[in-house]
């Protein structure tokens, strides 16, 4: 059932994402063609492709959040919650479909950049490749010195990916508790939560991480991993509780 829910969400999201992806790739291809012909118009196409690629990643994330709100807390919610599926599976499906859509946006952006880089002059392309090679060599030296850091970094990235989405899902879940001006309350809660989290990270978490980093870099990384994992779990179970016990489908 989770697979069917993910498929349904992705179909709804990709109706818009496919349109923007075609624009991003089309502009990238046109820019590449103009670079070959020596036309200065390639710069305009490059900028348009860049903006379309950035817009794609933005729409993928924001569209997933909007989709979460509309399918759960508007009139569609009556149909969504009538499905023979638990709240836990429903949340997992929403989260996975949002992550997949965002990763597709990132993939399209990378493809656009590769198309554009293929048209760079040989000297600039070689310089770029040398820089990338040097970067990977430096990373390789660091990993060979302490391979555990790579595992910790990958784990941190994996934990960080759903954190932002879950934060917004929680804010929307709290906003739906109000009978009036639910969208306005949701926006206010999102802004307030971002302010509070930024203050806590800057003045509570980071000083601790910096102190631990001076003692041992692994201790610093694991501190961040534990905090982020705790936020992920806390967000998820709070959302599940609100949807299971405090659902307000008044629309």
N, C-alpha and C positions, 0 to 999 in steps of 0.2 A: 504493500500500500504506500509505503514511503516513496518508492520509486515512481509510482503513478503521480503522487503529489508533486514531486520534484519536476517530473516531465510537464505537468500542467503549468507550474509556475514558470519554467524555462520557456515554454511556448509563448506565454503572455509577455515575458520580458524581452524575448528575442524578436518580437514583432517590431519593437522600436530599435533595439540594438543592431539588428541586421541592416536597417536603413542607414544608421550612422556609420556602421562598419563599411558599407559600400562607398559612402562619401569619403571616409578616411583613406581607404585603399585606392579609390579612384584618383583623389588628389595626389597621393604619393606616386602613383604610376605616371600621371601627367607631369609632375615635377621631374621625375626621372627622364621622361621623354624630352622635356624642354632643356634639361641639363645636357643631354646628348646633342641636341641641335644648337646649343650655345645661346639660347634665348634667355634673356634676363627675367622672363616671366616665371622661371622655375622657382624663384624665391617666394613669390606670392602663393604658388601652389604648395610649396613646402610649409608655409605658415598656415595655410588652410588645412593641410593634412595634419599638422601638429595640433591645431585647435580641435579638429574633429576627433583625433585620437584621445585627447584629454577629455573632451566632452563625453566620449564613449565610456571611459572608465568612471566618470562622474555619474552619468546616467545609469550605469550598471548598478552602482552602489545606492544612489538615491531612489532609483526605480524599484529596487528590492525592498527598500524601507517603505515606500509608498504602497507597494503591493502587499506588504505585511499588514499595513493599517487597513487598507480597503477590504482585503479578503477576510479580516477577522473582526473589525470593529465598526463596519458599516452594515448595510442591509445584506451584503454577501456573507456576513458572519453567521446568519441563521442557517445558510446552506452548508458553510464550512464546518460548523460544529455539529451538524446533523450526520456527518460522515462517520462510518464505523472505524474510527481511528482515535488513538489516545492523544492527549494534549502534548505529551512528550514527543511522539512521532511527528506530530504536526509541526512542532517547533524545529525539530531536526531537519525536516523537509524544507522549511522556510530558510533555515540557516544555510544548508548545503546548496540550495538553488541560488541563493544570493552570492555565495562564495564562487560557485561555478561561473555565474554571469560576470563577476568582477575579474576573474582570471581570464576569461575570454577577452574582456576589454584590454587587459594587459598584453595578451598574446597578439591582438591586432595592432596595438601600439608598437610592439617589438618588430612585427613584420613590416610595418610602415617605415620604421627607422632603418631596417635592413635594406629595403628597396631604395631609400634615399641615399644611404651610404654607398651603395653599389655604383652610384654615379659620381662619386667624389673623384677628383684627380688622383692619379696613381701615388703621387708624393703624399698627399693628405691622407689617403686611405692607408698607406703603409705606416705613416706616423701614428694613426689611430690604432692600427693593429699592434704596433710595437708597444704602445701604451697599455693596451689590454693584456698583451703578453707579459709585460713587466708586472702589472697588477696581479695576474694569476701566479706569477713566480713568487711574489712577495707573500701572497696568501698561502702558497704551497710551503714556503719556508716556515711561516708561522704555524701552520697545521702540523708539519713534521716535528716542530719543536714541542707542540702541545696539541695532539689530535683531539683531545677531549673538548677543546673549545669549539671545534666545528660541530660536534654533536649537540653541545649546549646551545649554540647559536641557531642551528636548525630547529631545535625544540622550541626555542623562544619565538622564532618566526611563526611556527605552526600555532602556538598558543595565542600569538598576537592577532592573527588573521580574523578570528570570529569576535574578538573583544569589542571592537567599535560597533559592529552590527548589533551585538547583544545589548550594548548600552542604549542604542537608539530604540531597539525593540522594548526594552524595559521602560524607557521614558514614554513611549506610546501606550504601553500597557497601563502605566499609572495615569496618563492623561485620559484614557477611556473611562476612568472611574467617575469623572465629572459628567453631569447630565447636560450641561451647556458649554459651548465654546471649547469643545474637546481638542480641536486642532490647535487653538491658541494656547491652551494649557500645556499641550504636548510640546509645542515650540518653547514655551517658557521653561519647562522642566529640562529640555535638552540643553538650552543655553546655561541654565543654572548648574546642571550636572557637569558640563564641560568646564565651567569656571572652577567649581569645587575640585574636580579631578586634577586640573592643571595646577592648582595651588597645592594640593596634597602631594602630587608628584614632584613639584619644584622644591617645596620646603620640608617635606617629610621623607619621601622615598629616595630622591637623588642624593641628599647628604649622607644617608645611610649607605647607599650603593657606592658613593665615592670613598667613604671610609673603609668599606669592605674591600674595595678594589686595591687600596694601598696594602692591605694585608694579603689578599689572595684574589686574583681575577675570577676564579671559579666561584668563590663565595659571593661575589658581586652578581655574577650571572644567575646563580641559583636563587638569589634573593629576588631578582626581577621575575624569574620564571615562576616562583612560588606565588608572588603577588599577582601576576597576570593570570595564572591558573585559578587562583582564588576568586578573582573578579569574574572570570568566565563561568565558573561553577555557581558563584553567587548570583550573577545576572540570570543564568538559565533557570535556576530553581525559584527565584523570585518571580520571573515571568510565568513559569508553570503554575505557581501558586495563584497568581492574579487571574490567569485564564481559567483555572480550575474552580476557584472559590469566589472570585470577585468580578466575574465577567458581567459587563453592563452593555447590553446590545440595544439600548435605547438610541434610535436614530431619527 
